[in-house]
Amino acid sequence: MHGMIPQIIGTKKSAAYRACLRYCRERGIAVQERNPDEKPLSPGELDRLAALCGGYEELLDREGSSFRKRGLAWMDFDPREEILQDPSLLRRPIVRTDRGAAVEPEGKRLEELLS
């Protein structure tokens, strides 16, 4: 993992995603962009992200339209299984580097991951 190119997982329609990209561009940091709707995370990748970010609950977007459409607020469910079935349930952006990963990082946390 040493020297890994930072990966930003999300979509361009997210303002926070664009802010992460802008932060990197302004500092000349090369990044790998990944849209999980087009290229879903493998179970292993999801497990590693959950471990780095504080669990599957941290990765789950409870505010998003996919969560509401699927009626998950009223169900018992396994967040890991739901995210694997429907990547649009991921909170975004997720920034992953060789220093760790964070969901929707801003300011100091983004700086820690990317500097």
Secondary structure, DSSP 8 states (H G I E B T S, - for coil): -TT---EEES-TT-HHHHHHHHHHHHTT---EEE-TTTS---HHHHHHHHHHHTSHHHHB-TTSHHHHHTTGGGS---HHHHHHH-GGGB-S-EEEETTEEEES--HHHHHHHH-
